[in-house]
């Protein structure tokens, strides 16, 4: 019966990650709902296994460190330098954050996971291109 509870945790994590990925897909970014869902679900499962699967041999902090490192490695593959700007940083950081959300679910910090997902969703919705365009427009207006 305990394993069904774990499956519920993984499903929650997949939902939360999928929500973030859905937002990224709307912006036509390379990592969408499936990628985010897999990252959150996987980090939840690794966290659950670290807590309950190894008994007294559990090295929870080393498992957590391995998740952070592994997702960092995945994120590196998303970052590209093109001409005079870098692409993929937000997507890589979003995946890194979604791994943390998955770990929170695996540790039964549901409110933390849900509220963090909502906060990150809002952060991702903010269009920094508009801020840059407005800033550039204002500097042009000031100079003329």
N, C-alpha and C positions, 0 to 999 in steps of 0.2 A: 504494500500500500504506500510505503514511503516513496517508492520510485514513481508512482503516479503524481505525487506532490512535486517531485523534481521535474517531471514532464510539464506540469503546470507552470513552474518557474521558467522553464525554457521557452514555453509558448508566450509567456508575458514578455520575456526578453526579445523574442523574435518580433512580437507586435511593436514594441518600443523602437527597436532598430529599424523595422520596416517603415515606421512613421517618418523617421529621419531620412531614410533612403528615398521615400516617396517625395519628400520636399526636394531633395537633391536631383532626382529624376526630372522634376518640373523645371529645373534650371539647366537641364541637358548636361549633367555632370556624369563622369564615367562610372561612378559607383552609385547604384540605385537601391531600391528596396531589398532585393535579394542579397546583395553584398552586405548591406548594413544589418539585415536580419541574421545572416550567417555569422557575422562578427559578434553580435550581441548574444545570439544563441550559443555559439561556441565558447565564448568567454564565460557564460553562465555555467555551461556544462563542465568546463575545466575547473571552475571555482567549486562547484558541487563535488566533483571528484576529489579535489584537494581537501575539502572539509570532511568527507565521509568515506571516501574510497580507500584510503591508505591507513586507516586506524591511527595508532600512535606514531606511525612513521610519517605522518602528514607533514609536509613542508609547505604549508600554505603560502608563506611569503615568497618562497622560491617559485611556486606555481604562478603567483601574481606577477612576479618579475618576468617570468617567461612569457606571460600573456602580453605584458606591456612591450617587451622586446619584439615578440612576434608580430604584433600589430604595427609597431614602428617599422619593421622590415617591409610589411605589406604597403604601408603608407609611402615609403621611399619610391616604390614602383609607380606611384601616382603623380609624383612631382616631376615637372618638366620645365626646363629653361628654354624660353622662346624669345629670340631677339633681345628685347630690353625688359622683359618681365618674366615672372615665374607663374606657372599654372599648377593647380592641383593641391596647393597647400591647405585650403579649406576642406577639401574632400579628405585628405589624409588626416587632418586634425579631427574631422568629424568621425572618421572610423576609429581613431584612437579613443575619442570620447565615448563612442558607442561600446567599445570594449569595457570601459570603466562602468558604464550603465549595466552591462551584462554581469559584471562582477558584483555590483551592488545587489542585483536580483538574486544571484547565487548565494549571497550572504544574508538574504532576507531583509534587505533595506529597501522595501518596496516604495515607500513614500519618497525616499531620496532618489530612487531610479526614475519614478514617474515625473516628479517635479524637475529633475535635471533634464529629462527628455524634453519637457515643455520649454524649459529655458533655452536649451540648445536649438530647438525648433525655431524659437523666436529669433535667436542670434542668426540662424541660417537664412531666415526670411528677409532680414535686413539687407537691402541692396546697396552694398558699399560702392558700386559703380555710380549710383546716383549721387552719393556724397562726394565722390571724386569729381564728377561732372559739375556739380553745383559749386564746389570749391574752385575749380578751374574757371568756371564762368564768372564767379565773383572776382577772381584775381584779374581777369581780362577787363571787367567793368571798372575796376579800380585804376588800372593802368591807362585806360583811354580817357 
